[in-house]
Amino acid sequence: MAGRRYVHAYDAATGRSRGWHETVDQAVNVRQVRPELNNGSKTYYQFDRNGNYTGSW
């Protein structure tokens, strides 16, 4: 993996927002996503280099 970035989305219609971390590979393809949930639980979603979902933990 090459790096990580934080993404923040804001919905102007509802005033709600959410954020998540994305891990990217050398070609800047998203390989892993970790949403930040309000209840403190963390689930990681992993993808292969073609963007296919490979599993979560």
N, CA, C and O atoms as CSV, one atom per row, in Angstrom:
chain,resi,resn,atom,element,x,y,z
A,1,MET,N,N,0.840,-1.176,0.000
A,1,MET,CA,C,0.000,0.000,0.000
A,1,MET,C,C,0.886,1.241,0.000
A,1,MET,O,O,1.969,1.258,0.586
A,2,ALA,N,N,0.402,2.262,-0.664
A,2,ALA,CA,C,1.190,3.475,-0.822
A,2,ALA,C,C,0.855,4.548,0.211
A,2,ALA,O,O,1.725,5.326,0.605
A,3,GLY,N,N,-0.390,4.592,0.647
A,3,GLY,CA,C,-0.752,5.637,1.589
A,3,GLY,C,C,-2.202,5.554,2.019
A,3,GLY,O,O,-2.931,4.628,1.663
A,4,ARG,N,N,-2.598,6.548,2.794
A,4,ARG,CA,C,-3.951,6.603,3.344
A,4,ARG,C,C,-4.445,8.024,3.236
A,4,ARG,O,O,-3.670,8.976,3.327
A,5,ARG,N,N,-5.751,8.161,3.040
A,5,ARG,CA,C,-6.355,9.499,3.014
A,5,ARG,C,C,-7.672,9.463,3.769
A,5,ARG,O,O,-8.344,8.433,3.830
A,6,TYR,N,N,-8.026,10.593,4.338
A,6,TYR,CA,C,-9.294,10.732,5.041
A,6,TYR,C,C,-10.269,11.422,4.102
A,6,TYR,O,O,-9.934,12.432,3.484
A,7,VAL,N,N,-11.479,10.875,3.994
A,7,VAL,CA,C,-12.519,11.438,3.132
A,7,VAL,C,C,-13.679,11.865,4.023
A,7,VAL,O,O,-14.086,11.129,4.922
A,8,HIS,N,N,-14.203,13.050,3.770
A,8,HIS,CA,C,-15.322,13.571,4.546
A,8,HIS,C,C,-16.414,13.986,3.566
A,8,HIS,O,O,-16.166,14.770,2.650
A,9,ALA,N,N,-17.621,13.460,3.757
A,9,ALA,CA,C,-18.755,13.792,2.893
A,9,ALA,C,C,-19.803,14.542,3.714
A,9,ALA,O,O,-20.101,14.170,4.849
A,10,TYR,N,N,-20.351,15.593,3.129
A,10,TYR,CA,C,-21.366,16.405,3.779
A,10,TYR,C,C,-22.594,16.465,2.887
A,10,TYR,O,O,-22.485,16.765,1.698
A,11,ASP,N,N,-23.759,16.182,3.449
A,11,ASP,CA,C,-25.025,16.237,2.714
A,11,ASP,C,C,-25.721,17.543,3.086
A,11,ASP,O,O,-26.265,17.674,4.183
A,12,ALA,N,N,-25.700,18.495,2.180
A,12,ALA,CA,C,-26.286,19.809,2.452
A,12,ALA,C,C,-27.799,19.730,2.652
A,12,ALA,O,O,-28.362,20.547,3.381
A,13,ALA,N,N,-28.454,18.782,2.032
A,13,ALA,CA,C,-29.904,18.649,2.144
A,13,ALA,C,C,-30.322,18.236,3.554
A,13,ALA,O,O,-31.341,18.711,4.055
A,14,THR,N,N,-29.562,17.372,4.193
A,14,THR,CA,C,-29.931,16.883,5.525
A,14,THR,C,C,-29.070,17.467,6.641
A,14,THR,O,O,-29.443,17.401,7.813
A,15,GLY,N,N,-27.916,18.040,6.280
A,15,GLY,CA,C,-27.003,18.579,7.279
A,15,GLY,C,C,-26.146,17.519,7.950
A,15,GLY,O,O,-25.409,17.815,8.890
A,16,ARG,N,N,-26.239,16.296,7.475
A,16,ARG,CA,C,-25.464,15.198,8.072
A,16,ARG,C,C,-24.141,15.033,7.341
A,16,ARG,O,O,-24.010,15.373,6.166
A,17,SER,N,N,-23.172,14.506,8.060
A,17,SER,CA,C,-21.871,14.254,7.444
A,17,SER,C,C,-21.341,12.912,7.927
A,17,SER,O,O,-21.792,12.373,8.937
A,18,ARG,N,N,-20.382,12.392,7.188
A,18,ARG,CA,C,-19.732,11.152,7.578
A,18,ARG,C,C,-18.309,11.174,7.037
A,18,ARG,O,O,-18.000,11.899,6.092
A,19,GLY,N,N,-17.461,10.379,7.642
A,19,GLY,CA,C,-16.067,10.330,7.220
A,19,GLY,C,C,-15.550,8.916,7.218
A,19,GLY,O,O,-16.081,8.045,7.908
A,20,TRP,N,N,-14.511,8.689,6.440
A,20,TRP,CA,C,-13.896,7.365,6.388
A,20,TRP,C,C,-12.461,7.487,5.919
A,20,TRP,O,O,-12.072,8.481,5.305
A,21,HIS,N,N,-11.689,6.470,6.216
A,21,HIS,CA,C,-10.294,6.405,5.781
A,21,HIS,C,C,-10.216,5.458,4.596
A,21,HIS,O,O,-10.864,4.411,4.591
A,22,GLU,N,N,-9.430,5.817,3.596
A,22,GLU,CA,C,-9.177,4.963,2.445
A,22,GLU,C,C,-7.683,4.686,2.360
A,22,GLU,O,O,-6.872,5.603,2.495
A,23,THR,N,N,-7.314,3.435,2.139
A,23,THR,CA,C,-5.929,3.063,1.891
A,23,THR,C,C,-5.799,2.854,0.389
A,23,THR,O,O,-6.620,2.171,-0.224
A,24,VAL,N,N,-4.761,3.446,-0.201
A,24,VAL,CA,C,-4.581,3.360,-1.651
A,24,VAL,C,C,-3.269,2.649,-1.986
A,24,VAL,O,O,-2.326,2.649,-1.195
A,25,ASP,N,N,-3.230,2.037,-3.189
A,25,ASP,CA,C,-2.014,1.365,-3.641
A,25,ASP,C,C,-1.164,2.321,-4.482
A,25,ASP,O,O,-1.478,3.508,-4.572
A,26,GLN,N,N,-0.110,1.824,-5.086
A,26,GLN,CA,C,0.826,2.651,-5.856
A,26,GLN,C,C,0.141,3.366,-7.029
A,26,GLN,O,O,0.553,4.463,-7.406
A,27,ALA,N,N,-0.902,2.752,-7.608
A,27,ALA,CA,C,-1.634,3.343,-8.735
A,27,ALA,C,C,-2.804,4.209,-8.267
A,27,ALA,O,O,-3.637,4.608,-9.081
A,28,VAL,N,N,-2.876,4.503,-6.978
A,28,VAL,CA,C,-3.914,5.315,-6.335
A,28,VAL,C,C,-5.299,4.672,-6.464
A,28,VAL,O,O,-6.307,5.377,-6.504
A,29,ASN,N,N,-5.351,3.347,-6.527
A,29,ASN,CA,C,-6.613,2.619,-6.466
A,29,ASN,C,C,-6.960,2.384,-5.002
A,29,ASN,O,O,-6.095,2.017,-4.206
A,30,VAL,N,N,-8.215,2.594,-4.648
A,30,VAL,CA,C,-8.643,2.360,-3.275
A,30,VAL,C,C,-8.605,0.860,-3.016
A,30,VAL,O,O,-9.214,0.081,-3.750
A,31,ARG,N,N,-7.890,0.461,-1.975
A,31,ARG,CA,C,-7.749,-0.959,-1.655
A,31,ARG,C,C,-8.414,-1.333,-0.346
A,31,ARG,O,O,-8.723,-2.504,-0.126
A,32,GLN,N,N,-8.643,-0.352,0.538
A,32,GLN,CA,C,-9.266,-0.639,1.822
A,32,GLN,C,C,-10.022,0.594,2.282
A,32,GLN,O,O,-9.543,1.715,2.113
A,33,VAL,N,N,-11.205,0.395,2.863
A,33,VAL,CA,C,-12.028,1.497,3.374
A,33,VAL,C,C,-12.409,1.171,4.809
A,33,VAL,O,O,-12.801,0.045,5.118
A,34,ARG,N,N,-12.290,2.176,5.691
A,34,ARG,CA,C,-12.695,1.998,7.090
A,34,ARG,C,C,-13.601,3.154,7.492
A,34,ARG,O,O,-13.119,4.248,7.787
A,35,PRO,N,N,-14.918,2.916,7.506
A,35,PRO,CA,C,-15.842,3.967,7.944
A,35,PRO,C,C,-15.688,4.253,9.434
A,35,PRO,O,O,-15.355,3.361,10.214
A,36,GLU,N,N,-15.928,5.488,9.818
A,36,GLU,CA,C,-15.952,5.867,11.228
A,36,GLU,C,C,-17.408,5.929,11.659
A,36,GLU,O,O,-18.147,6.826,11.255
A,37,LEU,N,N,-17.812,4.975,12.479
A,37,LEU,CA,C,-19.193,4.911,12.936
A,37,LEU,C,C,-19.334,5.590,14.292
A,37,LEU,O,O,-18.386,5.631,15.076
A,38,ASN,N,N,-20.509,6.115,14.559
A,38,ASN,CA,C,-20.747,6.848,15.806
A,38,ASN,C,C,-20.672,5.955,17.038
A,38,ASN,O,O,-20.398,6.451,18.131
A,39,ASN,N,N,-20.906,4.661,16.894
A,39,ASN,CA,C,-20.890,3.777,18.056
A,39,ASN,C,C,-19.490,3.282,18.401
A,39,ASN,O,O,-19.328,2.489,19.329
A,40,GLY,N,N,-18.479,3.737,17.668
A,40,GLY,CA,C,-17.103,3.378,17.966
A,40,GLY,C,C,-16.619,2.093,17.320
A,40,GLY,O,O,-15.438,1.763,17.421
A,41,SER,N,N,-17.515,1.353,16.651
A,41,SER,CA,C,-17.081,0.118,15.993
A,41,SER,C,C,-16.380,0.443,14.676
A,41,SER,O,O,-16.708,1.427,14.013
A,42,LYS,N,N,-15.417,-0.392,14.307
A,42,LYS,CA,C,-14.656,-0.192,13.084
A,42,LYS,C,C,-14.686,-1.465,12.264
A,42,LYS,O,O,-14.360,-2.541,12.764
A,43,THR,N,N,-15.073,-1.345,11.015
A,43,THR,CA,C,-15.065,-2.469,10.089
A,43,THR,C,C,-14.229,-2.061,8.889
A,43,THR,O,O,-14.401,-0.969,8.346
A,44,TYR,N,N,-13.337,-2.929,8.481
A,44,TYR,CA,C,-12.484,-2.665,7.326
A,44,TYR,C,C,-13.026,-3.423,6.127
A,44,TYR,O,O,-13.314,-4.615,6.232
A,45,TYR,N,N,-13.168,-2.761,4.999
A,45,TYR,CA,C,-13.619,-3.378,3.757
A,45,TYR,C,C,-12.431,-3.382,2.799
A,45,TYR,O,O,-11.838,-2.334,2.539
A,46,GLN,N,N,-12.082,-4.556,2.274
A,46,GLN,CA,C,-10.896,-4.672,1.439
A,46,GLN,C,C,-11.273,-5.001,-0.002
A,46,GLN,O,O,-12.245,-5.713,-0.258
A,47,PHE,N,N,-10.471,-4.459,-0.956
A,47,PHE,CA,C,-10.705,-4.614,-2.383
A,47,PHE,C,C,-9.409,-5.031,-3.062
A,47,PHE,O,O,-8.322,-4.696,-2.591
A,48,ASP,N,N,-9.523,-5.770,-4.183
A,48,ASP,CA,C,-8.319,-6.127,-4.927
A,48,ASP,C,C,-7.946,-4.979,-5.859
A,48,ASP,O,O,-8.634,-3.959,-5.890
A,49,ARG,N,N,-6.871,-5.134,-6.612
A,49,ARG,CA,C,-6.396,-4.036,-7.464
A,49,ARG,C,C,-7.363,-3.675,-8.573
A,49,ARG,O,O,-7.222,-2.616,-9.185
A,50,ASN,N,N,-8.354,-4.532,-8.855
A,50,ASN,CA,C,-9.360,-4.244,-9.881
A,50,ASN,C,C,-10.623,-3.621,-9.294
A,50,ASN,O,O,-11.580,-3.351,-10.021
A,51,GLY,N,N,-10.627,-3.395,-7.995
A,51,GLY,CA,C,-11.773,-2.782,-7.335
A,51,GLY,C,C,-12.838,-3.759,-6.889
A,51,GLY,O,O,-13.923,-3.349,-6.476
A,52,ASN,N,N,-12.542,-5.056,-6.966
A,52,ASN,CA,C,-13.498,-6.070,-6.523
A,52,ASN,C,C,-13.407,-6.276,-5.014
A,52,ASN,O,O,-12.314,-6.386,-4.458
A,53,TYR,N,N,-14.558,-6.326,-4.361
A,53,TYR,CA,C,-14.617,-6.537,-2.919
A,53,TYR,C,C,-14.083,-7.929,-2.593
A,53,TYR,O,O,-14.497,-8.915,-3.201
A,54,THR,N,N,-13.152,-8.006,-1.622
A,54,THR,CA,C,-12.563,-9.303,-1.259
A,54,THR,C,C,-12.909,-9.734,0.160
A,54,THR,O,O,-12.650,-10.881,0.523
A,55,GLY,N,N,-13.478,-8.862,0.966
A,55,GLY,CA,C,-13.865,-9.253,2.309
A,55,GLY,C,C,-13.752,-8.115,3.305
A,55,GLY,O,O,-13.312,-7.016,2.969
A,56,SER,N,N,-14.153,-8.392,4.527
A,56,SER,CA,C,-14.091,-7.388,5.592
A,56,SER,C,C,-13.724,-8.063,6.894
A,56,SER,O,O,-13.828,-9.282,7.029
A,57,TRP,N,N,-13.302,-7.273,7.834
A,57,TRP,CA,C,-13.001,-7.757,9.185
A,57,TRP,C,C,-13.211,-6.652,10.173
A,57,TRP,O,O,-13.013,-6.850,11.372
